[in-house]
């Protein structure tokens, strides 16, 4: 008896995890950049 697994479920899941990771890292970098720019602007005003 041979059991055939549908590999497309795992392929789609791995792409979803990859895209979610890229979007998460992009959002984190953008928020960190905004915070750094705000700190820079505050230090220039002093």
N, CA, C and O atoms as a DFTB+ gen file, in Angstrom:
184 C
 N C O
     1  1       0.836      -1.179       0.000
     2  2       0.000       0.000       0.000
     3  2       0.882       1.243       0.000
     4  3       1.810       1.359       0.800
     5  1       0.585       2.162      -0.897
     6  2       1.364       3.389      -1.016
     7  2       0.446       4.583      -0.787
     8  3      -0.654       4.662      -1.333
     9  1       0.927       5.501       0.030
    10  2       0.128       6.682       0.343
    11  2       0.733       7.883      -0.376
    12  3       1.887       8.243      -0.142
    13  1      -0.040       8.486      -1.235
    14  2       0.436       9.662      -1.975
    15  2       0.013      10.923      -1.235
    16  3      -1.171      11.153      -0.990
    17  1       1.015      11.740      -0.881
    18  2       0.738      12.997      -0.201
    19  2       0.704      14.121      -1.228
    20  3       1.461      14.114      -2.199
    21  1      -0.169      15.070      -1.007
    22  2      -0.251      16.232      -1.885
    23  2       0.817      17.230      -1.460
    24  3       0.690      17.872      -0.417
    25  1       1.865      17.362      -2.263
    26  2       2.978      18.231      -1.897
    27  2       2.650      19.706      -2.070
    28  3       3.344      20.549      -1.501
    29  1       1.627      20.044      -2.827
    30  2       1.313      21.443      -3.066
    31  2       0.875      22.168      -1.796
    32  3       1.085      23.374      -1.668
    33  1       0.281      21.456      -0.875
    34  2      -0.093      22.067       0.405
    35  2       1.145      22.608       1.117
    36  3       1.128      23.717       1.651
    37  1       2.211      21.820       1.121
    38  2       3.442      22.232       1.789
    39  2       4.169      23.330       1.005
    40  3       4.780      24.219       1.597
    41  1       4.098      23.264      -0.303
    42  2       4.725      24.303      -1.129
    43  2       4.043      25.645      -0.890
    44  3       4.714      26.658      -0.691
    45  1       2.730      25.655      -0.909
    46  2       1.980      26.898      -0.683
    47  2       2.211      27.409       0.733
    48  3       2.357      28.614       0.940
    49  1       2.247      26.513       1.700
    50  2       2.498      26.932       3.086
    51  2       3.892      27.535       3.237
    52  3       4.065      28.522       3.951
    53  1       4.875      26.957       2.578
    54  2       6.231      27.498       2.691
    55  2       6.330      28.868       2.022
    56  3       7.020      29.752       2.531
    57  1       5.658      29.056       0.899
    58  2       5.619      30.384       0.287
    59  2       4.920      31.379       1.201
    60  3       5.369      32.518       1.331
    61  1       3.834      30.969       1.833
    62  2       3.108      31.868       2.737
    63  2       3.992      32.272       3.911
    64  3       4.008      33.439       4.303
    65  1       4.723      31.323       4.471
    66  2       5.626      31.633       5.582
    67  2       6.730      32.576       5.108
    68  3       7.092      33.513       5.819
    69  1       7.263      32.336       3.920
    70  2       8.321      33.194       3.382
    71  2       7.838      34.612       3.133
    72  3       8.524      35.572       3.484
    73  1       6.662      34.755       2.529
    74  2       6.113      36.087       2.251
    75  2       5.791      36.811       3.556
    76  3       6.062      38.004       3.691
    77  1       5.212      36.088       4.518
    78  2       4.903      36.700       5.816
    79  2       6.191      37.151       6.510
    80  3       6.218      38.212       7.133
    81  1       7.240      36.362       6.407
    82  2       8.516      36.743       7.008
    83  2       9.105      37.986       6.369
    84  3       9.598      38.874       7.065
    85  1       9.055      38.053       5.050
    86  2       9.581      39.231       4.343
    87  2       8.771      40.471       4.703
    88  3       9.339      41.533       4.959
    89  1       7.451      40.341       4.722
    90  2       6.616      41.489       5.085
    91  2       6.862      41.919       6.528
    92  3       6.904      43.115       6.819
    93  1       7.025      40.955       7.430
    94  2       7.302      41.281       8.825
    95  2       8.634      41.995       8.991
    96  3       8.725      42.981       9.723
    97  1       9.667      41.504       8.317
    98  2      10.972      42.156       8.399
    99  2      10.946      43.548       7.776
   100  3      11.592      44.466       8.280
   101  1      10.214      43.706       6.697
   102  2      10.098      45.016       6.062
   103  2       9.399      46.001       6.991
   104  3       9.845      47.140       7.128
   105  1       8.316      45.582       7.628
   106  2       7.602      46.453       8.558
   107  2       8.476      46.803       9.751
   108  3       8.492      47.955      10.185
   109  1       9.201      45.830      10.286
   110  2      10.089      46.077      11.424
   111  2      11.183      47.075      11.040
   112  3      11.486      47.991      11.806
   113  1      11.773      46.900       9.862
   114  2      12.837      47.808       9.424
   115  2      12.293      49.211       9.216
   116  3      12.950      50.191       9.565
   117  1      11.091      49.315       8.646
   118  2      10.495      50.631       8.399
   119  2      10.208      51.348       9.715
   120  3      10.489      52.538       9.852
   121  1       9.641      50.613      10.691
   122  2       9.351      51.231      11.985
   123  2      10.634      51.626      12.707
   124  3      10.686      52.682      13.338
   125  1      11.652      50.807      12.626
   126  2      12.928      51.130      13.258
   127  2      13.568      52.345      12.594
   128  3      14.151      53.192      13.271
   129  1      13.458      52.430      11.267
   130  2      13.991      53.576      10.541
   131  2      13.272      54.860      10.947
   132  3      13.906      55.896      11.149
   133  1      11.948      54.787      11.066
   134  2      11.181      55.966      11.475
   135  2      11.591      56.432      12.870
   136  3      11.723      57.631      13.112
   137  1      11.794      55.481      13.790
   138  2      12.209      55.837      15.146
   139  2      13.597      56.472      15.136
   140  3      13.839      57.436      15.862
   141  1      14.506      55.945      14.325
   142  2      15.852      56.504      14.247
   143  2      15.826      57.915      13.655
   144  3      16.558      58.796      14.104
   145  1      14.985      58.119      12.653
   146  2      14.868      59.457      12.077
   147  2      14.299      60.447      13.087
   148  3      14.727      61.600      13.145
   149  1      13.337      59.993      13.879
   150  2      12.767      60.877      14.900
   151  2      13.816      61.231      15.954
   152  3      13.885      62.378      16.396
   153  1      14.632      60.258      16.359
   154  2      15.712      60.533      17.316
   155  2      16.720      61.514      16.723
   156  3      17.192      62.421      17.409
   157  1      17.043      61.326      15.455
   158  2      17.979      62.234      14.792
   159  2      17.431      63.657      14.754
   160  3      18.157      64.616      15.015
   161  1      16.153      63.788      14.429
   162  2      15.546      65.116      14.356
   163  2      15.505      65.777      15.730
   164  3      15.731      66.981      15.847
   165  1      15.218      64.994      16.773
   166  2      15.212      65.554      18.133
   167  2      16.605      66.000      18.543
   168  3      16.753      67.019      19.217
   169  1      17.631      65.251      18.146
   170  2      18.996      65.624      18.533
   171  2      19.473      66.862      17.771
   172  3      20.316      67.601      18.279
   173  1      18.966      67.097      16.595
   174  2      19.344      68.292      15.835
   175  2      18.728      69.549      16.419
   176  3      19.297      70.634      16.303
   177  1      17.569      69.410      17.044
   178  2      16.883      70.574      17.611
   179  2      17.527      71.064      18.900
   180  3      17.255      72.185      19.329
   181  1      18.350      70.275      19.513
   182  2      18.950      70.669      20.797
   183  2      20.052      71.654      20.635
   184  3      20.652      72.077      21.623
